[in-house]
Each structure stands twice: as C-alpha cells, then as structure tokens.
Amino acid sequence: MNSDYYFIKPYDNPNDLPPKESFNDILNETYMHPFTWNARTTRRSFWISTLINIILFFICGSILPIALDSDINTGLKWIDLIVIAIIAIWGVLASLGQTIRRLHDLNYSGYWYWASLFTAGGYFLFYLALQPSVQRPVKWGGYLFIDPNQKGSAYYLQAYNEDTEPIDLTPVPTVGQIIKEHYFDCFNWKARSTRTSFWIGSAVSVIATCCFALFIGLSVALLVIKSPYISIDTGMVILLGVTIVASTIGLIWTLIAQLGHLVRRLHDANFNGAWFWICIVPYIGFLLLDFLLFHPSVNNDNDWDDYLFKHKDQINK
C-alpha cells in the first residue's frame, strides 16, 4: 500500500490552519450567498451547513403529508406547499453553492460536482469533503468570511499567482491521445495514465460496450425469433453473423483496453496494478477499487514508466 496515502489527510502545516467561521457566518454564507461560487469554504462550514440542510429537509418532509391532507383549508394548503417548495429549492441551491466552494477549497474545479451523477463519483465527492483545506491560495478566490487579524489569515488572503505557485507536472492529454492510449496501447501496462485520461477512456468504454452488446443482442434476436414482418434470407444471415462476430471482437477488445488503462491508472497513483483484484471482494470490492482510481497522480518518480504521451512542456523539445 502507498505509505503516503491517507483516507483523511492531515494538514501540511498544523500551525497555519484556515480561519474558523462563526455559526452566524456559516448561516450567512450558506443561505445568503448560494450563487457566490467563485470562493472557497472550510470543512467545518460545509459539514455544519450540510447538517442544517438535512434537518430542514426532514422538517419539510414531515410537514408535506400534513399540507396534503384533504381536510385542511385549500388556501392554507397552498400556502404550506409554496413555503415547503421555497425552502426545499433554496436548500438545494445553498447546498450546491457550498459543495462548489468546498471543492474550490481543495483546489478542485467546481465541475467535479457532476461526478455525483455516478455512484463511484458520489463516494469520491464524499471523500473530498472530508479532506482538510489546502494551505495555499487557489484559483477561485478566498473565504467569504475571514478575520484579517487572525493568525495565518494573511496567507489565505493572498491572490493566486500562476507565475509563483508550484507547477503541476501532470500532463493533460488531448481526446485523440486518450483514445490512442485506451485502444491502441492496451497491452502496454508498464506505464502510467492520468486520472483525466482514465475516466474519459472509461466513459468511451461504457458507450462502446453498450453499442456492441446492443448489436449482438439485436442480431441474435433477428436470427432466433421468427417474425412475419422480416424475411431472413441467406444474405441477411451472413450479414448478421458478421455483425455478431465483429461486435464480439470489439467487445473483447474494449474489455482488454479498459483493463490496461485501469492498471496504468493504478501505477499513476503509485499503486501496484495487482490492486485490480480487490474488485473480487463481495459487495464493496468495486467501490474500494474506484476509491484507488480516483486518487490523484503522484508527481514524483515511481516503479513504472512514464506517460504514453508527452508533457505539455516537452512538446517542443
């Protein structure tokens, strides 16, 4: 296991912690600034606001059956429903704003919020929300409430400067490079692959797998099921047979490509490719594997070769 890997990482500098927002500041930040996304929020603020939202949603859910009671005056019923809808919608917007600011606080783009549409992505966002604030300026502004006189605050008020901030050496591949790596370097396991490359390649694999499986299923159905509306002659049988064989080959190639990309992604996070076998653990194996695959790239050298495409600062060399 990677000796530098933590489920909840410690602060890099325990003597220079982010500012502590008061309870009033947290309420103000959450519910009065739901659309102020170009900022950051602390771990404490995020989880307290999340707890408040859960309580509000529970209260709304408890009142809703009463508001829908047919014995209540129609006018009062509509007032109750409107109030519940306003609270629920505002709570969702407030939660969205806090989540985006929390991602910014970890130096992640707010676009990572869309990962919550997938099961593994939701677990990854939960993992990120547990992590401490990065102790340096980020690209998305500072905290909404900060005491300039508090110890260490001046550091968090500094503006982000790309010329002075450390450069992330992780390469950013193009879509063409990702497709080439995914499908034409699938047996090149002694290498690395970035998180972006792996998840885009995985999305392509999902689409390709669904298409190949659909072609196989429809072709088999046409050959097996006798339909009075479709006449199957010899030419059609040959065409369907070729479709089945080609789709089966494409499906197998896609699975091999996904395996190769997965192993390279584990290498990039400084894990041995053998960690793939953790997926055989019942119930939680695939979640544990996804947890490792979401781990960021390790910039220092490891036991495996470099990326299959050049770094952006090496293109002209």
Secondary structure as UniProt FT lines:
FT   TURN            3..4
FT   TURN            14..15
FT   HELIX           23..32
FT   TURN            34..35
FT   HELIX           43..67
FT   TURN            70..71
FT   HELIX           74..105
FT   TURN            106..107
FT   HELIX           110..117
FT   HELIX           119..129
FT   TURN            139..140
FT   TURN            148..149
FT   TURN            151..152
FT   HELIX           153..156
FT   TURN            162..164
FT   HELIX           175..184
FT   TURN            186..187
FT   HELIX           195..224
FT   TURN            228..229
FT   HELIX           234..268
FT   TURN            269..270
FT   HELIX           273..280
FT   TURN            282..284
FT   HELIX           285..293
FT   TURN            312..316
//
